[in-house]
Amino acid sequence: MNLIIEPWDRHNQALLANAHPPDWKNPEPRGRYNLVVIGAGTAGLVTAAGAAGLGAKVALIEKHLLGGDCLNVGCVPSKALIRASRAASDVRDAGAFGVRVPAGVEVDFPAVMERMRGLRSQVSGNDSARRFKDLGVDVFFGSARFSGPDSVEVDGKALRFSKAVIATGARAMDLPIPGLKEAGYLTNETVFSLTALPRRLAVIGAGPIGCELAQAFSRFGSKVHLLEALGQILIREDRDAAAVIERAFAREGIEFSCNHNILKVEKRGSCKVLLTDCDCHQDGIEVDEILVGVGRAPNVEGLNLEAVGVEYDSRSGVKVDDFLRTSHPRIYAAGDICLAAKFTHTADAAARIVIQNALFMGRKRASALTIPWCTYTDPEIAHVGMYEKDAAQKGIPTQTFMQEFKDVDRAILDGENDGFVKVHVGRGSDRILGATIVARRAGDMIGELSLAMTGGLGLKTIAGTIHPYPTQAECIKKTGDAFQRARLTPWLKAALGKWLRFINISGRCFS
């Protein structure tokens, strides 16, 4: 396969040299492998490296680029762009801090993209074919298909296995909008190849991918239209949290349209026009580029899963049990190909479960995982565990404690006071059922609440934990303080008051 990653500069050449070396020769199969891993995204790489490190004989198969979406078209490049867009936003807002910036400061978009490509190629060394070869993994490039109950074929060679893992991930989902394909559009798999900033950009889908990139491109200088068929951005998130992001988008000039269906797309000269069912856009929305970010579709095609009895669905992916075992007892799956929570860190955790269960007869369950996630808008939304609606559907009585950042000293000083920490506990208990944080560094902060949930620690423990002052993480402690105050019932408050009056009258004192 002769791969070229656009633009074909030194950074992408270095990326390819790591992720799919042009001169790579597939090794000769070494008898029966303890584990054959199909797909070299996060789930596949962690599985292969972990198993090889424990002494297993491992083969890893990838048809495109090692590192998968996360390295090449996902987390790594997107967060590089988001960091650059935050720098641009900070410069524009510097006057609020008494820092005078000359008028006319602009973003050098080609330089932003080159920085991203350089950092991506640097990070790619961790996922390189040669590194995995040095770890003892046999790395094969090519399309894999099951050729028997204990064999996989790649590049005309049969790899026999004791256990196999499907980790082929997911891809950007297509939209059946008339004219969209003919007009041309971007997805997360192509947007990072841009070298020129679109003057006008339509983003279809206000989920995490759509919201993150809409804000980033707006801050770079694009006029952004964000379109969503449902009633709010980030529909799965807490409504209060989504409202904070909607206000931020409005301040930054992003035009957001919800409850709108796109009827068709037309080409008018060099422009692309989106025609919707909304009266406010009767002449259509005219843009230079369209970015589609409406979800992910599992990569189940071409694996010959039917031949080995592995059940799958074209929308939800490979079907697994709680031990991540497929309907074939010797074949497991991990990552976006089988999990509803399509995050890099979830794929990593699933890979560790697969290693234990497939190779060492472990009984680790995916349902036991406490999975936080974060949408990297500015401010960020991070969440772990249940939402209030989840608990209500399960009939679990809850009590919610919420602390806004406008009352947290460090957030006030940072000028980052539009957000909150919201924690749900079981009624009559301090056991944390779920939490949402909206803050500029919410993704860094959610770990404290995730740790508490994993370790069985409640809000009482957080209330009793000293947090450095001044930090924004104090907001979490304040939810614990609120829980402690809520425990003081009117009867208990009255009793404590009587006790304090008694010791005052009796003349006792404390040193």
C-alpha positions as CSV (number, residue, x, y, z in Angstrom):
1,M,0.0,0.0,0.0
2,N,1.4,3.4,-1.1
3,L,0.2,5.8,1.5
4,I,0.5,9.6,1.4
5,I,-0.9,11.8,4.1
6,E,-1.8,15.3,2.9
7,P,0.0,17.7,3.0
8,W,3.0,15.7,2.2
9,D,5.5,17.6,4.3
10,R,8.3,16.5,6.6
11,H,6.0,16.1,9.5
12,N,3.6,13.8,7.8
13,Q,6.5,11.9,6.3
14,A,7.8,11.4,9.8
15,L,4.4,10.3,10.9
16,L,4.1,7.7,8.2
17,A,7.6,6.4,8.9
18,N,6.4,5.5,12.4
19,A,2.7,4.6,11.8
20,H,3.1,2.7,8.5
21,P,6.7,2.6,7.3
22,P,6.8,2.5,3.5
23,D,9.7,-0.1,3.6
24,W,8.1,-2.4,6.1
25,K,8.2,-6.1,5.4
26,N,5.7,-8.3,7.2
27,P,7.3,-11.0,9.2
28,E,6.8,-14.7,8.7
29,P,4.2,-16.1,11.1
30,R,5.7,-17.8,14.1
31,G,3.4,-20.8,14.6
32,R,0.4,-20.4,16.8
33,Y,0.1,-17.0,18.5
34,N,-1.2,-16.7,22.1
35,L,-3.0,-13.5,20.8
36,V,-3.8,-12.1,17.4
37,V,-4.9,-8.5,17.6
38,I,-6.8,-6.9,14.6
39,G,-6.6,-3.2,14.7
40,A,-3.9,-0.9,16.1
41,G,-5.7,1.9,17.6
42,T,-5.6,2.5,21.4
43,A,-7.4,-0.8,22.3
44,G,-5.2,-2.9,19.9
45,L,-1.9,-1.2,20.9
46,V,-2.5,-1.5,24.6
47,T,-3.6,-5.2,24.2
48,A,-0.6,-6.1,22.1
49,A,2.0,-4.2,24.3
50,G,0.5,-5.5,27.5
51,A,0.3,-9.1,26.4
52,A,3.8,-9.1,24.9
53,G,5.1,-7.6,28.1
54,L,3.7,-10.5,30.0
55,G,5.5,-13.0,27.8
56,A,2.7,-13.8,25.3
57,K,3.4,-14.4,21.6
58,V,1.5,-11.6,19.9
59,A,0.7,-10.6,16.3
60,L,-0.8,-7.2,15.6
61,I,-2.5,-6.4,12.3
62,E,-3.3,-2.9,10.9
63,K,-4.4,-2.0,7.4
64,H,-3.8,1.8,7.7
65,L,-1.9,3.7,10.4
66,L,-0.8,2.5,13.8
67,G,-2.2,4.7,16.5
68,G,-5.7,4.6,15.0
69,D,-8.1,7.6,15.2
70,C,-6.7,8.9,18.4
71,L,-3.2,9.7,17.1
72,N,-4.0,10.4,13.5
73,V,-7.4,12.0,13.2
74,G,-8.7,12.3,16.8
75,C,-7.5,13.3,20.2
76,V,-4.0,14.3,19.3
77,P,-4.5,16.6,16.4
78,S,-7.8,18.1,17.7
79,K,-6.3,19.0,21.1
80,A,-3.4,20.6,19.4
81,L,-5.8,22.8,17.5
82,I,-7.9,23.5,20.6
83,R,-4.8,24.7,22.4
84,A,-3.9,27.0,19.6
85,S,-7.5,28.4,19.5
86,R,-7.3,29.0,23.3
87,A,-4.2,31.0,22.8
88,A,-5.9,33.1,20.2
89,S,-8.9,33.6,22.5
90,D,-6.6,34.6,25.4
91,V,-4.9,37.2,23.2
92,R,-8.2,38.7,22.2
93,D,-9.4,38.8,25.8
94,A,-6.1,40.1,27.2
95,G,-7.5,43.7,27.6
96,A,-9.7,42.4,30.5
97,F,-6.6,41.7,32.4
98,G,-5.0,45.0,31.7
99,V,-2.8,43.7,28.9
100,R,-2.9,45.8,25.8
101,V,-2.6,43.9,22.5
102,P,-2.1,45.7,19.2
103,A,-5.1,45.9,17.0
104,G,-5.2,43.6,14.0
105,V,-3.6,40.5,15.6
106,E,-4.5,37.5,13.4
107,V,-4.1,33.8,13.6
108,D,-1.6,32.3,11.2
109,F,-3.7,29.2,10.3
110,P,-1.0,27.5,8.2
111,A,1.4,27.8,11.1
112,V,-1.3,26.4,13.5
113,M,-1.7,23.4,11.3
114,E,2.0,22.9,10.9
115,R,2.5,23.0,14.6
116,M,-0.2,20.3,14.9
117,R,1.4,18.1,12.3
118,G,4.8,18.5,14.0
119,L,3.5,17.5,17.4
120,R,1.5,14.6,16.0
121,S,4.6,13.2,14.3
122,Q,6.5,13.6,17.6
123,V,3.9,11.7,19.6
124,S,3.7,9.0,16.9
125,G,7.0,7.5,18.0
126,N,5.1,5.9,21.0
127,D,2.9,4.0,18.5
128,S,5.6,3.2,16.0
129,A,5.9,-0.2,14.2
130,R,9.5,-0.4,15.2
131,R,8.8,0.2,18.9
132,F,6.2,-2.6,18.9
133,K,8.6,-4.9,17.0
134,D,11.2,-4.2,19.8
135,L,8.5,-5.1,22.4
136,G,8.4,-8.5,20.7
137,V,5.2,-8.0,18.8
138,D,4.9,-9.3,15.2
139,V,3.5,-6.3,13.3
140,F,1.6,-7.1,10.0
141,F,0.2,-4.4,7.7
142,G,-2.8,-5.4,5.5
143,S,-6.5,-6.2,5.6
144,A,-7.3,-9.0,8.0
145,R,-10.1,-11.5,7.7
146,F,-11.0,-14.6,9.7
147,S,-10.3,-17.6,7.6
148,G,-11.2,-20.3,10.2
149,P,-12.2,-20.7,13.9
150,D,-8.6,-20.2,14.9
151,S,-6.9,-18.4,12.1
152,V,-6.7,-14.9,10.5
153,E,-5.5,-14.2,7.0
154,V,-3.4,-11.1,6.2
155,D,-1.2,-10.3,3.2
156,G,-1.8,-13.9,1.9
157,K,-0.5,-15.4,5.2
158,A,-2.5,-17.4,7.8
159,L,-1.9,-16.5,11.4
160,R,-3.1,-19.1,13.8
161,F,-4.2,-18.1,17.3
162,S,-5.3,-19.4,20.7
163,K,-7.2,-16.2,21.3
164,A,-8.0,-13.2,19.0
165,V,-9.1,-9.6,19.7
166,I,-11.1,-7.5,17.4
167,A,-10.1,-3.8,17.9
168,T,-10.9,-2.3,14.5
169,G,-12.5,0.8,16.0
170,A,-15.0,3.1,14.2
171,R,-15.1,5.7,11.5
172,A,-17.0,9.0,10.8
173,M,-20.6,8.3,10.1
174,D,-22.1,9.4,6.7
175,L,-25.2,11.5,6.4
176,P,-27.7,10.8,3.6
177,I,-28.4,14.5,2.8
178,P,-29.1,15.0,-0.9
179,G,-26.3,16.8,-2.6
180,L,-23.9,16.6,0.3
181,K,-21.5,14.1,-1.2
182,E,-21.5,16.0,-4.5
183,A,-20.8,19.3,-2.8
184,G,-18.0,17.7,-0.8
185,Y,-17.5,17.8,3.0
186,L,-15.0,17.3,5.8
187,T,-15.0,14.9,8.7
188,N,-12.6,14.5,11.6
189,E,-10.7,12.2,9.2
190,T,-10.0,14.9,6.6
191,V,-10.3,18.3,8.5
192,F,-6.7,18.0,9.8
193,S,-5.4,18.0,6.3
194,L,-6.5,21.6,5.7
195,T,-3.8,24.2,5.0
196,A,-6.1,27.2,4.5
197,L,-8.7,28.5,6.9
198,P,-12.3,28.3,5.6
199,R,-13.8,31.8,5.6
200,R,-17.2,30.4,6.3
201,L,-17.8,27.0,7.9
202,A,-20.9,25.0,8.5
203,V,-20.7,22.3,11.2
204,I,-23.4,19.6,11.1
205,G,-23.9,18.0,14.5
206,A,-23.5,19.7,17.9
207,G,-22.0,16.7,19.7
208,P,-18.5,16.7,21.2
209,I,-16.6,16.7,17.9
210,G,-18.8,19.3,16.3
211,C,-18.8,21.6,19.3
212,E,-15.0,21.4,19.9
213,L,-14.1,22.1,16.2
214,A,-16.8,24.7,15.8
215,Q,-15.3,26.8,18.6
216,A,-11.8,26.2,17.5
217,F,-12.4,27.4,13.9
218,S,-14.4,30.3,15.1
219,R,-11.5,31.4,17.2
220,F,-9.2,31.0,14.3
221,G,-11.4,33.5,12.3
222,S,-14.0,31.4,10.5
223,K,-17.6,32.4,10.5
224,V,-19.2,29.3,11.9
225,H,-22.7,28.0,11.6
226,L,-23.4,25.1,14.0
227,L,-26.5,23.1,13.0
228,E,-28.2,20.5,15.2
229,A,-31.4,18.5,14.5
230,L,-32.1,18.1,18.2
231,G,-33.0,20.7,20.8
232,Q,-29.7,21.6,22.3
233,I,-26.0,21.2,21.9
234,L,-24.4,18.2,23.6
235,I,-27.7,16.5,24.0
236,R,-26.4,13.8,26.3
237,E,-25.1,16.3,28.8
238,D,-26.7,18.0,31.8
239,R,-28.9,20.8,30.5
240,D,-27.3,23.4,32.9
241,A,-23.9,22.4,31.5
242,A,-25.0,22.7,27.9
243,A,-26.5,26.1,28.6
244,V,-23.1,27.4,29.8
245,I,-21.5,26.3,26.5
246,E,-24.4,27.8,24.5
247,R,-23.8,31.2,26.2
248,A,-20.1,30.9,25.4
249,F,-20.7,30.2,21.8
250,A,-23.1,33.1,21.5
251,R,-20.5,35.5,23.0
252,E,-18.0,34.3,20.5
253,G,-20.3,34.8,17.5
254,I,-21.0,31.1,16.6
255,E,-24.4,30.9,15.0
256,F,-26.2,28.0,16.5
257,S,-29.4,26.5,15.0
258,C,-31.2,23.7,16.8
259,N,-34.3,21.6,15.8
260,H,-33.4,22.2,12.1
261,N,-33.2,19.5,9.5
262,I,-31.0,20.0,6.4
263,L,-33.1,19.2,3.4
264,K,-30.3,19.3,0.8
265,V,-26.9,20.9,-0.1
266,E,-26.3,22.8,-3.4
267,K,-23.2,24.0,-5.1
268,R,-23.4,27.6,-6.3
269,G,-20.2,28.5,-8.0
270,S,-17.4,28.0,-5.4
271,C,-19.9,28.1,-2.5
272,K,-21.8,25.4,-0.8
273,V,-25.4,26.2,0.3
274,L,-27.3,24.3,3.0
275,L,-31.0,24.4,2.7
276,T,-32.9,23.8,5.9
277,D,-36.6,23.5,7.0
278,C,-36.2,26.7,9.0
279,D,-37.8,30.0,7.9
280,C,-34.8,31.9,9.3
281,H,-32.6,30.5,6.5
282,Q,-35.0,30.8,3.6
283,D,-32.1,31.5,1.1
284,G,-30.0,28.8,2.7
285,I,-26.7,29.0,4.6
286,E,-23.8,29.8,2.2
287,V,-20.4,28.5,3.3
288,D,-17.0,27.6,1.9
289,E,-16.7,24.2,3.7
290,I,-18.9,21.8,5.5
291,L,-17.8,19.7,8.5
292,V,-19.9,16.7,9.5
293,G,-19.5,15.5,13.1
294,V,-22.6,13.4,13.8
295,G,-21.2,10.2,15.3
296,R,-19.2,7.1,14.6
297,A,-19.9,3.8,12.7
298,P,-18.1,0.6,13.7
299,N,-15.6,-1.0,11.3
300,V,-17.1,-4.4,11.0
301,E,-16.9,-4.8,7.2
302,G,-14.4,-7.2,5.5
303,L,-13.6,-9.2,8.6
304,N,-15.6,-12.3,7.6
305,L,-17.2,-12.4,11.0
306,E,-20.1,-14.5,9.8
307,A,-17.8,-17.3,9.0
308,V,-16.6,-17.7,12.6
309,G,-20.0,-17.0,14.2
310,V,-19.1,-13.6,15.7
311,E,-22.4,-11.7,16.1
312,Y,-22.4,-8.0,15.2
313,D,-24.6,-5.1,14.3
314,S,-23.8,-2.5,11.6
315,R,-24.7,0.3,14.1
316,S,-23.5,-0.9,17.5
317,G,-20.7,-3.1,16.3
318,V,-19.4,-6.4,17.6
319,K,-21.6,-7.9,20.4
320,V,-19.7,-8.8,23.6
321,D,-20.6,-10.0,27.0
322,D,-19.5,-8.3,30.3
323,F,-16.1,-10.0,30.0
324,L,-15.7,-8.5,26.5
325,R,-16.0,-12.0,24.9
326,T,-17.8,-12.3,21.6
327,S,-20.2,-15.0,20.6
328,H,-17.1,-17.0,19.6
329,P,-15.5,-18.2,22.9
330,R,-11.9,-17.6,21.7
331,I,-12.5,-14.2,20.2
332,Y,-12.7,-11.0,22.2
333,A,-13.3,-7.3,21.3
334,A,-12.2,-4.0,22.8
335,G,-12.6,-0.3,22.0
336,D,-14.9,1.6,19.7
337,I,-15.8,-1.6,17.8
338,C,-17.9,-2.8,20.7
339,L,-18.3,-0.2,23.4
340,A,-20.9,2.5,23.6
341,A,-18.5,4.8,25.4
342,K,-16.2,5.6,22.5
343,F,-13.2,7.2,24.3
344,T,-9.5,6.5,24.2
345,H,-9.3,6.0,27.9
346,T,-12.2,3.5,27.8
347,A,-10.5,1.6,25.0
348,D,-7.3,1.5,27.2
349,A,-9.3,0.1,30.2
350,A,-11.1,-2.4,28.0
351,A,-7.8,-3.7,26.6
352,R,-6.5,-4.4,30.1
353,I,-9.7,-6.4,30.8
354,V,-9.2,-8.4,27.6
355,I,-5.6,-9.2,28.5
356,Q,-6.6,-10.7,31.9
357,N,-9.7,-12.5,30.6
358,A,-8.3,-13.9,27.4
359,L,-4.9,-14.9,28.5
360,F,-5.3,-15.6,32.2
361,M,-8.9,-16.8,32.6
362,G,-9.7,-13.6,34.5
363,R,-13.2,-12.6,35.3
364,K,-12.9,-8.8,35.0
365,R,-16.1,-7.1,34.0
366,A,-16.6,-4.0,31.8
367,S,-19.6,-3.0,33.8
368,A,-17.4,-2.5,36.9
369,L,-15.6,0.4,35.2
370,T,-16.1,4.0,36.4
371,I,-15.8,6.0,33.2
372,P,-15.3,9.7,33.2
373,W,-15.3,11.8,30.0
374,C,-14.8,15.3,28.8
375,T,-15.8,17.5,26.0
376,Y,-13.0,20.0,25.3
377,T,-14.9,23.1,24.6
378,D,-14.0,26.3,26.5
379,P,-15.2,25.9,29.2
380,E,-14.9,22.1,29.2
381,I,-17.7,19.8,30.3
382,A,-16.6,16.7,32.3
383,H,-18.8,14.0,33.7
384,V,-18.6,10.7,35.5
385,G,-21.3,8.3,36.6
386,M,-25.1,8.9,36.5
387,Y,-27.0,12.0,35.6
388,E,-30.1,12.8,37.6
389,K,-32.3,11.4,34.8
390,D,-30.4,8.1,34.9
391,A,-31.0,7.7,38.6
392,A,-34.7,8.6,38.2
393,Q,-35.1,6.0,35.5
394,K,-33.6,3.4,37.8
395,G,-35.8,4.5,40.7
396,I,-32.8,5.7,42.8
397,P,-33.6,8.6,45.1
398,T,-30.9,11.3,44.9
399,Q,-29.8,14.5,46.4
400,T,-27.8,17.0,44.3
401,F,-25.2,19.5,45.6
402,M,-24.1,22.3,43.2
403,Q,-21.4,24.9,43.6
404,E,-20.9,27.7,41.1
405,F,-17.5,29.0,40.2
406,K,-18.6,32.6,40.7
407,D,-18.2,32.0,44.4
408,V,-14.8,30.4,44.2
409,D,-11.9,32.9,44.7
410,R,-9.5,31.4,42.2
411,A,-12.1,31.2,39.4
412,I,-12.9,34.9,40.1
413,L,-9.2,35.9,39.9
414,D,-8.7,33.8,36.7
415,G,-11.8,35.4,35.1
416,E,-13.2,31.9,34.6
417,N,-16.2,32.0,36.8
418,D,-18.9,30.8,34.4
419,G,-19.3,27.2,35.4
420,F,-20.1,24.8,38.3
421,V,-19.6,21.5,40.0
422,K,-22.7,19.4,40.4
423,V,-22.6,16.1,42.5
424,H,-25.4,13.6,42.8
425,V,-25.5,11.3,45.9
426,G,-27.9,8.7,47.0
427,R,-30.5,10.2,49.3
428,G,-29.6,9.7,52.9
429,S,-26.0,8.8,51.9
430,D,-22.8,10.5,50.9
431,R,-22.1,7.9,48.2
432,I,-21.4,9.7,44.9
433,L,-23.5,8.4,42.0
434,G,-22.4,10.9,39.4
435,A,-20.9,14.4,38.9
436,T,-20.6,17.1,36.2
437,I,-18.0,19.8,36.1
438,V,-18.1,22.8,33.8
439,A,-14.8,24.7,33.9
440,R,-11.9,25.6,31.8
441,R,-9.9,22.6,33.2
442,A,-12.9,20.4,34.0
443,G,-11.2,17.3,32.4
444,D,-8.3,17.7,34.8
445,M,-10.6,18.1,37.8
446,I,-13.1,15.3,37.2
447,G,-10.4,12.8,38.3
448,E,-10.9,13.6,42.0
449,L,-14.5,12.6,41.8
450,S,-13.8,9.6,39.6
451,L,-11.2,8.4,42.2
452,A,-13.7,8.9,45.0
453,M,-16.3,6.8,43.2
454,T,-13.9,4.1,42.3
455,G,-12.5,3.9,45.8
456,G,-16.0,4.0,47.5
457,L,-15.2,7.4,49.1
458,G,-18.1,9.9,49.6
459,L,-18.7,13.6,49.9
460,K,-17.8,13.4,53.6
461,T,-14.3,12.4,52.7
462,I,-14.0,15.1,50.1
463,A,-15.2,17.7,52.7
464,G,-12.5,16.5,55.1
465,T,-9.8,16.7,52.5
466,I,-7.6,19.9,52.5
467,H,-7.5,21.5,49.1
468,P,-4.8,24.1,48.4
469,Y,-6.0,27.8,48.4
470,P,-6.6,29.4,46.0
471,T,-7.4,26.7,43.4
472,Q,-10.5,26.1,41.3
473,A,-10.5,22.5,42.7
474,E,-11.8,24.1,45.9
475,C,-15.2,24.1,44.1
476,I,-15.3,20.3,44.6
477,K,-14.6,20.6,48.3
478,K,-17.4,23.2,48.6
479,T,-19.9,20.6,47.4
480,G,-18.7,18.4,50.2
481,D,-19.1,21.3,52.7
482,A,-22.7,21.7,51.3
483,F,-23.4,18.1,52.0
484,Q,-22.1,18.4,55.6
485,R,-24.4,21.4,56.2
486,A,-27.4,19.6,54.7
487,R,-26.9,16.9,57.4
488,L,-27.7,19.5,60.1
489,T,-31.4,19.0,60.5
490,P,-33.5,21.6,62.3
491,W,-33.6,19.3,65.4
492,L,-29.8,18.9,65.4
493,K,-29.2,22.6,64.9
494,A,-31.5,23.3,67.8
495,A,-29.8,20.8,70.0
496,L,-26.3,22.2,69.2
497,G,-27.6,25.7,70.0
498,K,-28.9,24.6,73.4
499,W,-25.5,22.9,74.1
500,L,-23.6,26.0,73.2
501,R,-25.8,28.2,75.4
502,F,-25.4,25.8,78.2
503,I,-21.6,25.8,78.1
504,N,-21.6,29.6,77.8
505,I,-23.8,29.9,80.9
506,S,-21.7,27.4,82.9
507,G,-18.6,29.5,82.1
508,R,-16.7,26.7,80.3
509,C,-14.1,27.6,77.7
510,F,-11.9,25.8,75.2
511,S,-8.4,26.5,74.3
